[in-house]
Amino acid sequence: MSDQLTLAAETRDRVGKGASRALRRDGRVPAVIYGLNQEPTSVHLEEKALMKALMTGHFMNSVVMVNGVRTLPKDVSFHPVSDRPIHVDFLRIGEHSTVTVAVPIAFTDEDDAPGIKKGKGVLNITRHEIELVVDASDIPSEITISLAGLEIGDSIHISDVKLPKGATPAIDDRDFAIATIVPPTVPTVEDEELEAEVAEAQAAEAAAEEEPAVEPNDDDNDDDKITPQKKD
């Protein structure tokens, strides 16, 4: 089960762009808590504490206690240049609320997959996470899928995955694929020609960089000729 996280927060007295910018200058991140048929609450968090929670890798599928309120993170906005968090949305939930979360997938037993180990096949992953409908108290930190016994051409569908008790896929109208073992990529003639052209261009560029520098002469003649100067 995913770990429960805790974040301290303070209520925001003012809202708006100007107030939010002032908070960010002070190392705080504006946030909103909504849901459970209650009025939204505007708060702000310490940026360092939020970053630490984000770095756990499972922030978005963890129950987060914000000042004693049980929540589930629904969205984190980041600055387009600095990648610093600039706003967070939290959804209020009950202890046993049914929630929809995106749970990351972890693939294991690659060495026991003949298609990869012997056939030199490649694991082509089409989904890195699965959206699950689960009880808020039983959110898994990840879904583990074994590759043991898989050959080239074999696919893994959601029906092949053993989900935690009580969890169901959010997509329930089709047996969607998660990964496939595909044949190794065989270089074509075009690929080899392109690689040769790139190598030739790189060699020419390297040779040009090694040519001696050309500088104006410093003799007393009045000519404007430029002659190569020997470097010490």
C-alpha positions, 0 to 999 in steps of 0.5 A: 500500500502507498505510504500516507504523507503529511504536509503542514499548511496555512490558510490563505487570506488573500487570493489572486495572481499578486498574492500568489506571486508574493507567496512564491517569493517567500518559498510558499506554494499556493494550493486549494482543497476541495470536494466532499460537498464543502467549500474550497479552502485556499492554503499555502505550503512550504515549497521545500516540504512539498518538493520532498513529498514530490520526490518520493515518486508516489505523491500523486497516488498517496493519501496526503494529510493536509492540516489533518484533512485527508486528501488526494493530490489531483494536480500539480502545476510547475513553472515552465522554465524553473520546474518549481511547483507553483500550485497544487489541487487537493481533493478531500476524501473520506477514510474509505472513499472510492478514488481513481488513481494512476498507479505506476507499473514495475516490470520484473523477471526480465532475465526469465523472459526467453524472448528477451534473454535469448531472442534479444527481443525488446520490451515495448511498453505502451502504458507506464501506469494503470488507472485503478478504482480503489479504496482510499485506504488501500491505494497500491504504491505500484503494480508488479508485472512478471515477464517470466516465460514471455516470448517475442510476439507475446503481449501483456493485457490488463486481463493478465495482471493480478490486481490488488484485492478490491481494485478494478481498472478505470477502463473497463470496456476493453482488454487494453495492452500494457506491453509487448515483446517485439523483435530486435531492431535490424539496421537497414541499408538506409540506417547504415548510410545515414550513420556513415554520413554522420560519422563523415561530417563529424570527422570533417568538423574535428579536422577543421577544429585542428587547423592552425589559427590564422592571424594578421602579420605584425611586420612593418610592411604596409601590405595587408596580407594575412599570413599564418602565425606559428604558435609557440 
